[in-house]
Amino acid sequence: MTAGASGAEEQAGLRKQLGLTDLVLAQVLCVVGSSWVGIAAKLGRAHVAFWVGAIVLFYLPLAAVVIWLNRLMPLEGGLYQWAKLGFGDLAGFLTA
């Protein structure tokens, strides 16, 4: 490879370790956890409306943006690389 090769060309040969199912399950595990069970029991059926609202207003737009950015810039480092390229070194550092 030449010295002037871009980072995208170098990283294009990397194989993906995690599939979409793995990432979705990891996200659910990180967000849901076990601390919400007592709160959900107190809220009862109203809790379902909050979860549906969160899915529609937060998770689906977030997934769409991540999919779009990953197709636009398939760089290793994800959020860090996207923040660094889009907003500069300081934003990348703070994101990491």
C-alpha positions in Angstrom: 0.0 0.0 0.0 1.3 3.5 -0.7 2.0 6.1 2.0 -0.8 8.3 0.8 -3.5 5.6 1.1 -6.6 6.7 3.0 -7.8 5.1 6.2 -11.0 3.9 4.5 -9.0 1.9 2.0 -6.8 0.3 4.7 -9.8 -0.7 6.8 -12.0 -1.8 3.8 -10.3 -5.3 4.0 -11.3 -5.9 7.6 -13.9 -8.6 8.2 -16.9 -7.9 10.4 -16.8 -9.8 13.7 -20.3 -8.8 14.9 -23.5 -9.2 12.9 -26.7 -7.1 13.2 -28.3 -9.6 15.5 -25.3 -9.4 17.9 -25.3 -5.6 18.0 -29.1 -5.4 18.6 -28.9 -7.9 21.4 -25.9 -6.1 22.9 -27.8 -2.8 22.8 -30.9 -4.3 24.4 -28.7 -5.8 27.2 -26.9 -2.5 27.9 -30.1 -0.5 28.0 -32.5 -2.8 29.7 -30.3 -4.3 32.4 -32.0 -5.5 35.6 -32.5 -2.3 37.5 -35.7 -1.4 35.8 -37.7 -4.4 36.9 -39.1 -2.8 40.1 -40.0 0.4 38.4 -41.8 -1.5 35.6 -43.8 -3.4 38.2 -44.9 -0.1 39.8 -45.9 1.5 36.4 -47.9 -1.6 35.3 -49.3 -1.4 31.8 -48.3 2.3 31.3 -44.7 1.0 31.2 -45.4 -0.6 27.8 -46.4 2.8 26.3 -43.1 4.4 27.5 -41.1 1.5 26.0 -43.0 1.8 22.6 -42.4 5.5 22.7 -38.7 5.1 23.4 -38.4 2.6 20.6 -40.1 4.8 18.0 -38.6 8.1 19.1 -35.1 7.0 20.1 -33.9 3.5 19.0 -35.2 3.4 15.5 -33.8 6.9 14.5 -30.5 5.9 16.3 -30.3 2.7 14.3 -31.0 4.5 11.1 -28.2 7.0 11.7 -25.7 4.3 12.7 -26.6 2.2 9.6 -26.3 5.3 7.3 -22.9 6.3 8.9 -21.6 2.8 8.7 -22.4 2.5 5.0 -21.0 6.0 4.3 -17.8 5.5 6.4 -17.2 1.9 7.3 -14.3 2.7 9.6 -13.0 0.7 12.5 -13.8 2.7 15.7 -17.4 3.7 14.8 -18.6 6.6 16.9 -15.0 7.8 17.7 -14.1 7.9 14.0 -17.3 9.5 12.9 -17.2 12.2 15.6 -13.5 12.9 14.9 -14.1 13.2 11.1 -17.3 15.2 11.5 -16.4 17.6 14.3 -12.6 17.4 14.9 -10.1 15.9 17.2 -11.6 17.2 20.4 -15.1 15.8 19.7 -13.5 12.4 18.8 -11.5 12.5 22.1 -14.6 13.3 24.1 -16.6 10.6 22.4 -14.0 8.0 23.0 
